[in-house]
Amino acid sequence: MDFVTRRSLNDIEEYKVEYVAAEIIVNANENNFPIPEKVAEKIEKIAKDFPFNRYPPIKAENLCETIAEGLELYTENVKIGNGSSELLQTACYVFGGLGKKIAIPYPSFSMYGVYVQMSDSTAVQYHLSDDGFLDADKLISFCRKENPDLLIICNPNNPTGNYNELSVVEKIIGAVQCPVIVDEAYMEFADGKDVPLLDMRPLDKVWLVAGSTLSLIGNYSNLICFRTFSKAYGLAGLRCGYAVGTAQLIKLLGKALLPYNVNSYSLMVAKVVYENKLLYKTMVKTIREERDKMAGFLRKLGFSVWPSSTNFLLFCAQGFLSEKLAAACGKKYGGNLPDVVASGKMLYRYFLENGILVRDYTTHPYLTGCLRITLGRPEENKIILDKLVALNTEVRL
């Protein structure tokens, strides 16, 4: 028997990510480090008498207050979501709809297009530069031509990893007429130093907004910044994110969020984490250092690596190495793939056979042959690099 669904769902495939047994999991941009011991102790203490039988605050007021205080804003400027993904989907419902356009970046987070389609809106893609950056003037011209009802910017961008300076993003926000969402899921890894000269926050709080559009809240009526606890703070399993913007836009966003949309335990843990963010600075610094070290090593081996300010790297083989990997793939697995795809597939399968799960972008129209690898713990990264050296040596013989 065939059942009828909403037309917007007809062409949508259920979201799937590779799930295979692996000793080193570096495919989903999770944080492989354990949470700081002092944070774990605080959570454990609260959890002993946690009121699991009670509903959470209906609008997550407890976490809203904590975040607002940290940013020198009001609770009306903050909204909590079941991951920033829920907030993105909700924003598409709120500002989109039949006959409305939502501008999304390409290549970028694949779920943007899904959220747009689910909201019965029309997606209009704007392309990043060849090396993955925003071109402010081109995007402003694009918006004047397309007149979108919502603009989404991903900064730093996923899956390429590019960070765009605050001045570039601010130029776009100030020039367009629609609401602008800046998805900053990876901003903690960017180590941005840009802060507006007129930001009057105390020095111990200015670092919270460095490089981020959080520093612009209140300056622009059309800005909403989205952040998450899933990446730098290692809470991917608890699903908690937040939006910060003008009270008017946050109120509109809240209209489409269900009551009790985030569970009590996630709110409690996120609150403890936010109150102890300084304890994560060493961990984040280590991830940045590991990223830069691995990027340099990959380039020496003959890979092209996208510039990254995140906790992941996007890369692909090139030239002689690509030819050798493609030949090895054909010899070992057969098939008739283009060399650029085959070289990436060889790497992906080689990693799997060695208990390492990475993200496969080899058949992506724009990122053909690429793999994306999350930075794990130093000992995991060393294993990955050792395996790459072994494969590199083998295929070059």
Secondary structure as a PSIPRED ss2 file (coil, helix, strand):
# PSIPRED VFORMAT (PSIPRED V4.0)

   1 M C   1.000  0.000  0.000
   2 D C   1.000  0.000  0.000
   3 F C   1.000  0.000  0.000
   4 V C   1.000  0.000  0.000
   5 T C   1.000  0.000  0.000
   6 R C   1.000  0.000  0.000
   7 R H   0.000  1.000  0.000
   8 S H   0.000  1.000  0.000
   9 L H   0.000  1.000  0.000
  10 N C   1.000  0.000  0.000
  11 D C   1.000  0.000  0.000
  12 I C   1.000  0.000  0.000
  13 E C   1.000  0.000  0.000
  14 E C   1.000  0.000  0.000
  15 Y C   1.000  0.000  0.000
  16 K C   1.000  0.000  0.000
  17 V C   1.000  0.000  0.000
  18 E C   1.000  0.000  0.000
  19 Y C   1.000  0.000  0.000
  20 V C   1.000  0.000  0.000
  21 A C   1.000  0.000  0.000
  22 A C   1.000  0.000  0.000
  23 E C   1.000  0.000  0.000
  24 I E   0.000  0.000  1.000
  25 I E   0.000  0.000  1.000
  26 V C   1.000  0.000  0.000
  27 N C   1.000  0.000  0.000
  28 A C   1.000  0.000  0.000
  29 N C   1.000  0.000  0.000
  30 E C   1.000  0.000  0.000
  31 N C   1.000  0.000  0.000
  32 N C   1.000  0.000  0.000
  33 F C   1.000  0.000  0.000
  34 P C   1.000  0.000  0.000
  35 I C   1.000  0.000  0.000
  36 P C   1.000  0.000  0.000
  37 E H   0.000  1.000  0.000
  38 K H   0.000  1.000  0.000
  39 V H   0.000  1.000  0.000
  40 A H   0.000  1.000  0.000
  41 E H   0.000  1.000  0.000
  42 K H   0.000  1.000  0.000
  43 I H   0.000  1.000  0.000
  44 E H   0.000  1.000  0.000
  45 K H   0.000  1.000  0.000
  46 I H   0.000  1.000  0.000
  47 A H   0.000  1.000  0.000
  48 K C   1.000  0.000  0.000
  49 D C   1.000  0.000  0.000
  50 F C   1.000  0.000  0.000
  51 P C   1.000  0.000  0.000
  52 F C   1.000  0.000  0.000
  53 N C   1.000  0.000  0.000
  54 R C   1.000  0.000  0.000
  55 Y C   1.000  0.000  0.000
  56 P C   1.000  0.000  0.000
  57 P C   1.000  0.000  0.000
  58 I C   1.000  0.000  0.000
  59 K C   1.000  0.000  0.000
  60 A C   1.000  0.000  0.000
  61 E H   0.000  1.000  0.000
  62 N H   0.000  1.000  0.000
  63 L H   0.000  1.000  0.000
  64 C H   0.000  1.000  0.000
  65 E H   0.000  1.000  0.000
  66 T H   0.000  1.000  0.000
  67 I H   0.000  1.000  0.000
  68 A H   0.000  1.000  0.000
  69 E H   0.000  1.000  0.000
  70 G H   0.000  1.000  0.000
  71 L H   0.000  1.000  0.000
  72 E C   1.000  0.000  0.000
  73 L C   1.000  0.000  0.000
  74 Y C   1.000  0.000  0.000
  75 T H   0.000  1.000  0.000
  76 E H   0.000  1.000  0.000
  77 N H   0.000  1.000  0.000
  78 V E   0.000  0.000  1.000
  79 K E   0.000  0.000  1.000
  80 I E   0.000  0.000  1.000
  81 G E   0.000  0.000  1.000
  82 N C   1.000  0.000  0.000
  83 G C   1.000  0.000  0.000
  84 S H   0.000  1.000  0.000
  85 S H   0.000  1.000  0.000
  86 E H   0.000  1.000  0.000
  87 L H   0.000  1.000  0.000
  88 L H   0.000  1.000  0.000
  89 Q H   0.000  1.000  0.000
  90 T H   0.000  1.000  0.000
  91 A H   0.000  1.000  0.000
  92 C H   0.000  1.000  0.000
  93 Y H   0.000  1.000  0.000
  94 V H   0.000  1.000  0.000
  95 F H   0.000  1.000  0.000
  96 G C   1.000  0.000  0.000
  97 G C   1.000  0.000  0.000
  98 L C   1.000  0.000  0.000
  99 G C   1.000  0.000  0.000
 100 K C   1.000  0.000  0.000
 101 K E   0.000  0.000  1.000
 102 I E   0.000  0.000  1.000
 103 A E   0.000  0.000  1.000
 104 I E   0.000  0.000  1.000
 105 P E   0.000  0.000  1.000
 106 Y E   0.000  0.000  1.000
 107 P C   1.000  0.000  0.000
 108 S C   1.000  0.000  0.000
 109 F C   1.000  0.000  0.000
 110 S C   1.000  0.000  0.000
 111 M H   0.000  1.000  0.000
 112 Y H   0.000  1.000  0.000
 113 G H   0.000  1.000  0.000
 114 V H   0.000  1.000  0.000
 115 Y H   0.000  1.000  0.000
 116 V H   0.000  1.000  0.000
 117 Q H   0.000  1.000  0.000
 118 M H   0.000  1.000  0.000
 119 S C   1.000  0.000  0.000
 120 D C   1.000  0.000  0.000
 121 S C   1.000  0.000  0.000
 122 T E   0.000  0.000  1.000
 123 A E   0.000  0.000  1.000
 124 V E   0.000  0.000  1.000
 125 Q E   0.000  0.000  1.000
 126 Y E   0.000  0.000  1.000
 127 H E   0.000  0.000  1.000
 128 L C   1.000  0.000  0.000
 129 S C   1.000  0.000  0.000
 130 D C   1.000  0.000  0.000
 131 D C   1.000  0.000  0.000
 132 G C   1.000  0.000  0.000
 133 F C   1.000  0.000  0.000
 134 L C   1.000  0.000  0.000
 135 D C   1.000  0.000  0.000
 136 A H   0.000  1.000  0.000
 137 D H   0.000  1.000  0.000
 138 K H   0.000  1.000  0.000
 139 L H   0.000  1.000  0.000
 140 I H   0.000  1.000  0.000
 141 S H   0.000  1.000  0.000
 142 F H   0.000  1.000  0.000
 143 C H   0.000  1.000  0.000
 144 R H   0.000  1.000  0.000
 145 K H   0.000  1.000  0.000
 146 E H   0.000  1.000  0.000
 147 N C   1.000  0.000  0.000
 148 P C   1.000  0.000  0.000
 149 D C   1.000  0.000  0.000
 150 L E   0.000  0.000  1.000
 151 L E   0.000  0.000  1.000
 152 I E   0.000  0.000  1.000
 153 I E   0.000  0.000  1.000
 154 C E   0.000  0.000  1.000
 155 N C   1.000  0.000  0.000
 156 P C   1.000  0.000  0.000
 157 N C   1.000  0.000  0.000
 158 N C   1.000  0.000  0.000
 159 P C   1.000  0.000  0.000
 160 T C   1.000  0.000  0.000
 161 G C   1.000  0.000  0.000
 162 N C   1.000  0.000  0.000
 163 Y C   1.000  0.000  0.000
 164 N C   1.000  0.000  0.000
 165 E C   1.000  0.000  0.000
 166 L H   0.000  1.000  0.000
 167 S H   0.000  1.000  0.000
 168 V H   0.000  1.000  0.000
 169 V H   0.000  1.000  0.000
 170 E H   0.000  1.000  0.000
 171 K H   0.000  1.000  0.000
 172 I H   0.000  1.000  0.000
 173 I H   0.000  1.000  0.000
 174 G H   0.000  1.000  0.000
 175 A H   0.000  1.000  0.000
 176 V C   1.000  0.000  0.000
 177 Q C   1.000  0.000  0.000
 178 C C   1.000  0.000  0.000
 179 P C   1.000  0.000  0.000
 180 V E   0.000  0.000  1.000
 181 I E   0.000  0.000  1.000
 182 V E   0.000  0.000  1.000
 183 D E   0.000  0.000  1.000
 184 E C   1.000  0.000  0.000
 185 A C   1.000  0.000  0.000
 186 Y C   1.000  0.000  0.000
 187 M H   0.000  1.000  0.000
 188 E H   0.000  1.000  0.000
 189 F H   0.000  1.000  0.000
 190 A C   1.000  0.000  0.000
 191 D C   1.000  0.000  0.000
 192 G C   1.000  0.000  0.000
 193 K C   1.000  0.000  0.000
 194 D C   1.000  0.000  0.000
 195 V C   1.000  0.000  0.000
 196 P C   1.000  0.000  0.000
 197 L C   1.000  0.000  0.000
 198 L C   1.000  0.000  0.000
 199 D C   1.000  0.000  0.000
 200 M C   1.000  0.000  0.000
 201 R C   1.000  0.000  0.000
 202 P C   1.000  0.000  0.000
 203 L H   0.000  1.000  0.000
 204 D H   0.000  1.000  0.000
 205 K H   0.000  1.000  0.000
 206 V H   0.000  1.000  0.000
 207 W H   0.000  1.000  0.000
 208 L H   0.000  1.000  0.000
 209 V H   0.000  1.000  0.000
 210 A C   1.000  0.000  0.000
 211 G C   1.000  0.000  0.000
 212 S C   1.000  0.000  0.000
 213 T H   0.000  1.000  0.000
 214 L H   0.000  1.000  0.000
 215 S H   0.000  1.000  0.000
 216 L H   0.000  1.000  0.000
 217 I E   0.000  0.000  1.000
 218 G C   1.000  0.000  0.000
 219 N C   1.000  0.000  0.000
 220 Y E   0.000  0.000  1.000
 221 S C   1.000  0.000  0.000
 222 N C   1.000  0.000  0.000
 223 L E   0.000  0.000  1.000
 224 I E   0.000  0.000  1.000
 225 C E   0.000  0.000  1.000
 226 F E   0.000  0.000  1.000
 227 R E   0.000  0.000  1.000
 228 T E   0.000  0.000  1.000
 229 F C   1.000  0.000  0.000
 230 S C   1.000  0.000  0.000
 231 K C   1.000  0.000  0.000
 232 A C   1.000  0.000  0.000
 233 Y C   1.000  0.000  0.000
 234 G C   1.000  0.000  0.000
 235 L C   1.000  0.000  0.000
 236 A H   0.000  1.000  0.000
 237 G H   0.000  1.000  0.000
 238 L H   0.000  1.000  0.000
 239 R C   1.000  0.000  0.000
 240 C C   1.000  0.000  0.000
 241 G E   0.000  0.000  1.000
 242 Y E   0.000  0.000  1.000
 243 A E   0.000  0.000  1.000
 244 V E   0.000  0.000  1.000
 245 G E   0.000  0.000  1.000
 246 T C   1.000  0.000  0.000
 247 A H   0.000  1.000  0.000
 248 Q H   0.000  1.000  0.000
 249 L H   0.000  1.000  0.000
 250 I H   0.000  1.000  0.000
 251 K H   0.000  1.000  0.000
 252 L H   0.000  1.000  0.000
 253 L H   0.000  1.000  0.000
 254 G H   0.000  1.000  0.000
 255 K H   0.000  1.000  0.000
 256 A C   1.000  0.000  0.000
 257 L C   1.000  0.000  0.000
 258 L C   1.000  0.000  0.000
 259 P C   1.000  0.000  0.000
 260 Y C   1.000  0.000  0.000
 261 N C   1.000  0.000  0.000
 262 V C   1.000  0.000  0.000
 263 N C   1.000  0.000  0.000
 264 S H   0.000  1.000  0.000
 265 Y H   0.000  1.000  0.000
 266 S H   0.000  1.000  0.000
 267 L H   0.000  1.000  0.000
 268 M H   0.000  1.000  0.000
 269 V H   0.000  1.000  0.000
 270 A H   0.000  1.000  0.000
 271 K H   0.000  1.000  0.000
 272 V H   0.000  1.000  0.000
 273 V H   0.000  1.000  0.000
 274 Y H   0.000  1.000  0.000
 275 E H   0.000  1.000  0.000
 276 N C   1.000  0.000  0.000
 277 K H   0.000  1.000  0.000
 278 L H   0.000  1.000  0.000
 279 L H   0.000  1.000  0.000
 280 Y H   0.000  1.000  0.000
 281 K H   0.000  1.000  0.000
 282 T H   0.000  1.000  0.000
 283 M H   0.000  1.000  0.000
 284 V H   0.000  1.000  0.000
 285 K H   0.000  1.000  0.000
 286 T H   0.000  1.000  0.000
 287 I H   0.000  1.000  0.000
 288 R H   0.000  1.000  0.000
 289 E H   0.000  1.000  0.000
 290 E H   0.000  1.000  0.000
 291 R H   0.000  1.000  0.000
 292 D H   0.000  1.000  0.000
 293 K H   0.000  1.000  0.000
 294 M H   0.000  1.000  0.000
 295 A H   0.000  1.000  0.000
 296 G H   0.000  1.000  0.000
 297 F H   0.000  1.000  0.000
 298 L H   0.000  1.000  0.000
 299 R H   0.000  1.000  0.000
 300 K H   0.000  1.000  0.000
 301 L H   0.000  1.000  0.000
 302 G C   1.000  0.000  0.000
 303 F E   0.000  0.000  1.000
 304 S E   0.000  0.000  1.000
 305 V E   0.000  0.000  1.000
 306 W C   1.000  0.000  0.000
 307 P C   1.000  0.000  0.000
 308 S C   1.000  0.000  0.000
 309 S C   1.000  0.000  0.000
 310 T C   1.000  0.000  0.000
 311 N C   1.000  0.000  0.000
 312 F E   0.000  0.000  1.000
 313 L E   0.000  0.000  1.000
 314 L E   0.000  0.000  1.000
 315 F E   0.000  0.000  1.000
 316 C E   0.000  0.000  1.000
 317 A E   0.000  0.000  1.000
 318 Q C   1.000  0.000  0.000
 319 G H   0.000  1.000  0.000
 320 F H   0.000  1.000  0.000
 321 L H   0.000  1.000  0.000
 322 S H   0.000  1.000  0.000
 323 E H   0.000  1.000  0.000
 324 K H   0.000  1.000  0.000
 325 L H   0.000  1.000  0.000
 326 A H   0.000  1.000  0.000
 327 A H   0.000  1.000  0.000
 328 A H   0.000  1.000  0.000
 329 C H   0.000  1.000  0.000
 330 G H   0.000  1.000  0.000
 331 K H   0.000  1.000  0.000
 332 K H   0.000  1.000  0.000
 333 Y H   0.000  1.000  0.000
 334 G C   1.000  0.000  0.000
 335 G C   1.000  0.000  0.000
 336 N C   1.000  0.000  0.000
 337 L C   1.000  0.000  0.000
 338 P C   1.000  0.000  0.000
 339 D H   0.000  1.000  0.000
 340 V H   0.000  1.000  0.000
 341 V H   0.000  1.000  0.000
 342 A H   0.000  1.000  0.000
 343 S H   0.000  1.000  0.000
 344 G H   0.000  1.000  0.000
 345 K H   0.000  1.000  0.000
 346 M H   0.000  1.000  0.000
 347 L H   0.000  1.000  0.000
 348 Y H   0.000  1.000  0.000
 349 R H   0.000  1.000  0.000
 350 Y H   0.000  1.000  0.000
 351 F H   0.000  1.000  0.000
 352 L H   0.000  1.000  0.000
 353 E H   0.000  1.000  0.000
 354 N C   1.000  0.000  0.000
 355 G C   1.000  0.000  0.000
 356 I E   0.000  0.000  1.000
 357 L E   0.000  0.000  1.000
 358 V C   1.000  0.000  0.000
 359 R E   0.000  0.000  1.000
 360 D E   0.000  0.000  1.000
 361 Y E   0.000  0.000  1.000
 362 T C   1.000  0.000  0.000
 363 T C   1.000  0.000  0.000
 364 H C   1.000  0.000  0.000
 365 P C   1.000  0.000  0.000
 366 Y C   1.000  0.000  0.000
 367 L C   1.000  0.000  0.000
 368 T C   1.000  0.000  0.000
 369 G C   1.000  0.000  0.000
 370 C E   0.000  0.000  1.000
 371 L E   0.000  0.000  1.000
 372 R E   0.000  0.000  1.000
 373 I E   0.000  0.000  1.000
 374 T E   0.000  0.000  1.000
 375 L C   1.000  0.000  0.000
 376 G C   1.000  0.000  0.000
 377 R C   1.000  0.000  0.000
 378 P H   0.000  1.000  0.000
 379 E H   0.000  1.000  0.000
 380 E H   0.000  1.000  0.000
 381 N H   0.000  1.000  0.000
 382 K H   0.000  1.000  0.000
 383 I H   0.000  1.000  0.000
 384 I H   0.000  1.000  0.000
 385 L H   0.000  1.000  0.000
 386 D H   0.000  1.000  0.000
 387 K H   0.000  1.000  0.000
 388 L H   0.000  1.000  0.000
 389 V H   0.000  1.000  0.000
 390 A H   0.000  1.000  0.000
 391 L H   0.000  1.000  0.000
 392 N H   0.000  1.000  0.000
 393 T H   0.000  1.000  0.000
 394 E H   0.000  1.000  0.000
 395 V H   0.000  1.000  0.000
 396 R H   0.000  1.000  0.000
 397 L C   1.000  0.000  0.000
